[in-house]
């Protein structure tokens, strides 16, 4: 259905000639902002999110008793102390959690990756794309004004050649009475916020990935040093066994067993070196560098960075509010809700205003005559009488998309709770395991030393020496692996708590 009023004249006052265009331009700003957007209606936003009951506290009990960490260097200890508050109970703020480890190389690697990593740059481009799409939606509130000019030369049969010169301005505007454009703007704004939170989450994930790779690299270096130290001890034992065989005090079986144990330990070294190179290459790529830039990491040997000695956990609800990924999921729910309103508004009639002002003459000199003026004002109302149910189906499709986003938000929230609980459980297990392995490694070192001394004196057989050396290598390797795992557990806990950005600040790229 279309109702229109059209008025065209070829002469008149120049002021009245602009009436159509002026009317469209004058009405647009007031009508386009008459109703607040969906993002400003808190009741609709609250209703869009699924209600969930959160636990009052974490199931894992967090003990702030520090675990003794052998090998802690003074630089790390001072940095950890500096990360604590004046009360001595709070660690470095969660937003910059990597500084609490007190490792300058780790801090430099994280900050470099946050600036140059490709995933962060891609997320930043996604923010710019969402902002541009939001601006496209906002541009629909305003009239569309265009200018045109044409020259036509035509001839029919034996008639003389005719020329036609035209120039004009056109304006059209949809006042959005049903709210379709307003819903589109709200959806674009929510998607922009989701992209901004996605950028922050990319930074959070990147910082954790860099820290985990760095901790793994330092742990591999520690295990490589242990393997080389044990290899040196086994080579000494092999030399002693060779002397005893030559003196007739030991059998060739002892010599072959000593040689086999030495070669087995020697075979672990290239495996550890390969893992070291791969981890260093991964760290270089995370920092936006070529793999060859990781050579400096391999040349510098440092201990595994130590986690802060204490960590204050917030309540579950507070933790979830500071996670960027959950805020992004929330914004996606709001965007889906706005898309539902947009699809519903498309079912209602649309109203349009259009106006034009033009000049038309056979010669360019005649364009400035009053007789060449033309003006048009059009008011139109259009509605769909039958579409086979397509509009209602589109609403149902958007409602299904809204339900998907609600379920995705719920799944992300439950997953966040699981991540924190898993990190706390891993911390509790690795803390206890580290204490036991420290005692086991000390006992294994003493046993290996006594066995070598007694074997050199001929008091015990070589099998006892071989068993103690294998036990020592295994205990020391497990100790360093668990020490690195404990630091990695802290990184995962910070990641689960939403650390790595400032939640209270407005998300800006």
Secondary structure, 3 states (H helix, E strand, C coil): CEECCCCCECCCCHHHHCHHHHHHHHHHHHHHCCCCCHHHCHHHHHHHCCCCCCCCCCCCCCCCCCCCCCCCCHHHHHHHHHCCCCCCCCCCCHHHHHHHHCCHHHHHHHHHHHHHCHHHHHHHHHHHHHHHHHHHHHHCCCCEEEEEEEEEEECCCCCCCEEEEEEEEEEEEECCCCCHHHHHHHHHHHHHHHHHHHHHHHHHHHHHHHHHHHHHHHHHHHHHHHHHHHHHHHHHHHHHHHHHHHCCCCCHHHHHHHHHHHHHHHHHHHHHHHHHHHHHHHHHHHCCCCHHHHHHHHHCCCCCCCCCCCCCCCCHHHHHHCCHHHHHHHHHHHHHHHHHHHHHHCCCCEEEEEEEEEEEECCHHHHHCHHHEEEEEEEEEECCCCCCCHHHHHHHHHHHHHHHHHHHHHHHHHHHHHHHHHHHHHHHHHHHHHHHHHHHHHHHHHHHHHHHHHHHCCCCCHHHHHHHHHHHHHHHHHHHHHHHHHHHHHHHHHHHCCCCCCCCCCCCC
